[in-house]
Amino acid sequence: MKDKESIRVLILITRLNNGGAAKHALYLAKGLLEDMGFDSCLACGETEENEDHILSYAERKGLAPVIIKNLKRSLNPLRDCLALVDVYKLLREKQPHIIHTHMSKAGFIGRLAALIYNLVNKEKVKITHTFHGHIFHSYFPPFITALFVYLEKFLAGKSNALIAVSPLVKTQVQKRLDLLGSSKFEVIPLGMEFPYLHGIEQSPIVNTPFLQVGMLGRLAPIKNYGLAVEIAQLCKEKGLPVKIKVGGSGSDQDMRELTTMSSSSIIFLGNVENPAEFWSTCHIALVTSKNEGTPVSLMEAMSHGLPFVASRVGGIPDMAGEFLEKKGNLQRFFHCILVDGFEAHDYADALAFFLDYSVREKAGKEAARFAREHYSLKKMLERYKILYQSILTD
């Protein structure tokens, strides 16, 4: 086993957009370098036009990511081939012991580059990939999805370790890739820095005439913000004192379509640079996504003492804690309500449950406790240290 001081890790992510996977990669790169004593290098592609990025946030963390300009989320065969060459060159330059890829495009290109690298170099690089969610439904047409599944099966077989951010994400990916029982798969929950965790035991705002509902994330079809507009309108029609505010931005088209839907019941704020400040003005978090991994926005909201209402998709059920009861399409837990399906009236009913301050306060305290217990950055880094050292002995 290599001494931890000598372990070089190349962390490759498709882009540092304002999303959970990107924040995770930053915390991992910084933590490995400063807390674990590893030699970590963070590399990323460029964000798409009109897409938020967090490069300045990385700089504030003392990180200087290597930018691979040809690596982008959108499909472009020529540019993707150039990105493959760029990543291979980076491997030759850095000569890492481990390449750890995040997000689908970086996962495909990074692992393929590593396979080529291992064919022509005496010193081999170990290959690790983290599934923050998956793109096996609700993202692309069926024939594109089928191609991605085929490629992912091949690359999974060539990887030394596969990580899922939650047990449900692991199960979903294993089933789709026919990898049930694979010893390569491990669950390592996300870990985040929560500087505002200590002492926060309830929602920061109390005396407002409306339930302030927060949604934070990029504006993209998969996030299903059209449903949030329906929920806001239905709450208004029912006379429920609910206001929804959405933080985040996206493509020009997405921004135009959604911002025109702003009303007295829902408002689209655009990019939010300070999540802590955003959540400090909310009573509760809402997620309407059609597919998710482990939403960092919910982790941030929970750590700020906020309960949540969310669609029961992806890894979200792993964030729910202890089950209490089921009523129709609603499943109630100590600090949240999960909704089966995408009917606006179900979400409106779930939000109405939290109009009672005493209910919301109790749920908020449990949310903060759950966040502290399950999303510790220190625990995450220790798990990755053990994993890296383990695969280097194989």
N, C-alpha and C positions, 0 to 999 in steps of 0.2 A: 504493500500500500504506500502510495506517495505521501510524503509529508505535506500537510495542508499549506505550508508556506510556499510550496513549489507548484501548486495546482493552478493552471491557467484555464479560465473559463471564458469562452466567447458567447455572449448572450445576443441572439439575433431576433429582432422583432420586425414585423412588416412596416410599422410606422409608429411614431409616438404621437398618436392622436389623443384627444382628451377622453380616454376611455380606461376601463379597469385593467385590461391586459397591459397597456402601456405603463400605467402607474405601478403595476406589479413588477414589470421588468426593471423599472428605475429603482424600486426598493430592493429588489434582488441584487442588482449590480452594485449598488451602494453598500448594502449590507455585507455581501461577500467580500468586498474590498476592505471595508473599515472594521467590521465586527468579526469576520471569520478569517481574515488574513489571506484570502485567496487573491490571485491576480486576475481580476475580472475586466473584460472589455465589452462595452455595450455598442452594438451596431444596429442601425435601423434604416429603412427606406424613407422616402419622402411622403408626406401626406398629400392627398389629392387637393386639387384647387378648391378653395372655399371650405376646406376642412380644418377644424381647429387642430393645433399642435401644442405640445407642452415642452418644447425645447428649452424655453427660458426657465421652466420649472426644473428641468434636468440640470441646467447650469447652476441654479441656486443650490442644488444638492451636491455640487462639486463634480458633476459628471460632464464629460465632453464626448458625446456619442459620435461614432464614425458614421457618416451619412453615405448611404449607397443610393445614388440618385436614380439608378435604373430599377430599384426595387419599389414597386407600387402595388397597391391592392388591386387595381383594375387589371383585367386580362389584356395582355399585349404580347404575342409570341416572340417578336423580335426583341422587345425591351426585356422580357423575362429571361431570354437567353443571355443577354448582356449582363443582367443581374446575376445569373449563375456564374458567369466568368468573374464578375466583381467579387462575389463571395468566395470563390475558389482562391482568388488572389489574396484576399484578406486572410484566409486560412494559411496560405503559404507564408504570409508576413507575420502573423501572430503565433502560429504553431501551437494552438491551444491543445490541452489534453482533452477538453470537453467542448463540444458545441451544443448549446441549449437554445432551441428555437421556440418561438411563441407566435401565435396566429397562423392561419392556414398558408398564406403565400410564403412567408418566411420559413414555415415548416417544410413546404415542398422544396423550395429552392435551396435552403440551407442544408437540408439532409441530403439532397442529391449532390450538392457540391462536396459535402463531406465524404460521400461514397466514392466520388471521383478522386478526391484527395487521398483516400485510403488505398486506392488502386495503384497510385504512382509514387507514394511516399512510404518510406520504411517505418517512420513513426506514425502510428495510427491515432485518429481522433475518435473519442467515444461520442455517441450521438444520443441526445436526449430531447424530447419534445413535450411541451405542456399543452394539453387541451383545456382552454379556458371556456369552451363551449364546443359547438360543432356546427358545420354548415351543411348537415345532411337533410335538412328540410327548411323551407320558408325563405331561402336565400336565392337560389338559382333554378332555372328550368330543369326538369327531370334528367335530360340527357347530360347536362353539365354536372349535375349532382352525381350521376352514376360514374362519370369520369373521375371526379374527385374521390369517390369511394374506392375505385380501383387503384388510383395512385396512392391513396392513404394506406390501403392494405399492404401494398408493396413496401412503402417506406416504414410502416410500423414493424414489418418483419425484419427490416435492416437496422432498426433503432436498438440501442442498448437499454434504454429506459423510456417509459411513457408515463406521463403524469396527468392526472385529472384533478381539477380544483375542488371537486366534491364527489361523494359516492354515487350520486345519481348521474352526473356527467360521465363518470367512469363506466357505469352500467350501460348507458345509452351508446357510448362509443364502442364498447366491447361488442355489444349485440350487432351494431351496424357493420362492424369490421370482422365479425366472426372470430373474435379474440377472447371469448369468455374463458376464464380460468388462466389467462396468460400471466406468467410470473413477471413479465416486464412492467405491468401496470401497477402504479401506486397512487394513492390519494394524498396530496399535500394541499391543504386548504390555503387560501391566500392569507397573507399577513400584511398589515398596514400600520403605519405610524398614526396614532391618534393623539395628538398633543392636547386635545380638548377633552379627552376621556375622563381624566381624574376629577372626581368631584361632581361630574355631570350626572344627575340622577333623574332629571325630568325635562320635559320640553321647555326651552328657554322662554317662550312667550305663552301667556295665559289669557289675559284679558283683552281679547279681540272678538268682535261680533261674528266673525266667520272662522270656520275650520280652514286653516291655511295648509293646503296640500301641495307638497313639493315633488317634482319629477326632474331628474338630472341625468342627462346623457345626450349623445349625439342625435341629431334629427335624421333618422333613417327609417325606411318603411318597416324594417324588422321590429322597431320599437313601438309601432302601432299607436302613434299619437293621435290618429284620427279617432280612435276609441276614446281617448281622454277628452276630446272635444264633445263627443256624444255624452259622456258621463257628466261633464260640466253643465251641458244644456239640460240634461234630465234632472240633475240636482236643482237647477234653477226652477224648472217646471214644477217640481215637487215642493218647492219652498224650503229646501235644505240650505242652511247657511254655509255653503262650501265654495271656496275659491281655489282654483288650481293654477300654479305657476310652473312653467317649464323652462329649465335652464339648459342651454346647449345650442349648437348650431350645426349646419350641414351644408349640402349643396344649395346653389341658388334656387333650383326648382323646389326642393323640399322646404326651404325657408319661405319662398313665395306662397306655396300652397298652405303651409301651416300658419304663418303669421297673419294671413288674411282671415283666419278663423278666430283670431283673438277677440275676446268679448269681455263683458263685465265679470264673467265666471271663469274664464281661462285666459292667461296671457303668456306669450312666448317671449322670453327675456333675451334670447341670444346667448352668446358665450358667457360662461361663469368661470372666473379665474380663481375664486376663493370658495370652495365647497363648504367650509366651516361657516363662513358668513351666510351663505345661502340657507343652510339647514337651520341656522339659529333663528331664522324668520319663519320657520314652518312648525306645524303641530304633528304632521304625519307624512310619510313617504308613499308614493304610488308608482307601481310599475305595471304597464299594460302590454309588455313585449310578447311577441309570438314565439320567441326562442331566446334563451339566455344561458349563461354559464353560472357564475356567482357574481351578481352585480355589485361592483364596488360602491356604487351610489347607495345601495341599501346598507352596506357595511358602514359607510360614513354616517348615514342617517341614524342607524341603530346606535352607533357609538355616541351620537349626540343626544341620545335619550328619546328617539322617535320610534313609535310602532310603524308598521307598514301594511298596506294592502297591495297584493300582487297577483298576477296570473300564475297559475300553477304549471310552470314550464321549466325545462332545463334543470339547473341545480338549485333553483329557488326553494323547493321544499326542504333542502338540507339546511336552510337558514331559518327554518320555522320553529324549531325547538319542540316543546312538548304539546301534543295534540289535546284539545279539549272537547270539541264537538263538531258535528257536521250538520248543516241545515241547508237543504237544497244543493246548490252549487257552491256554497260557502263552507270552507273548513276553517274553524277558529282555533288558534293557538294562543299561548300566553301573551305573545308580543306582536301578533300579526293575524291577518285573515288572508287565506289563499282562495282564489276563485278559479273554478273549472269553467273553461270556455271564455268567450269574449262578448257577453251580453252586457250592455251598459247598465241595465237595472240591477244586475248582481253587484257590480262595483259600487253603484250608488248606495245600495243597502249596506255594503261592508263599510263604506265611509260613514254612513249615518250611525253605525254602532259606536264610532269613536267621537261622536259629538259630545258625549258625556265626559266631562273633564276628569272625573275620578277614575273612569275606565281607562282613559288615555294616559293618565299619570301612572297608573299601575303597570300598564303595558309598556310604557316608555322606560320605566326602571328595569323591567325584565329585558328589554331590548339592549340597554346599555350593559347589563350584566352578561348577556349572551355574547355581545361583541367582544368584551374583554376576555372572555373565556375561550372563544373559538378563533379569533382572528389576530392572534399575537404575532407580531413580526419576529420576535426572538425565536418562537417555536418554529416558525416557517424556515428561518435560516438554519436552525439546528437540523431540521429534517433534510434540507438540501445538502448540508455538509455531510451527513451520513450517507445520503444517496450517492453523491459524487465520489466519495471515497470508496464506496462499495463497488460501483461499476468500473472503477480503475483497477480493481483487483481481479476482475473477470478475465 
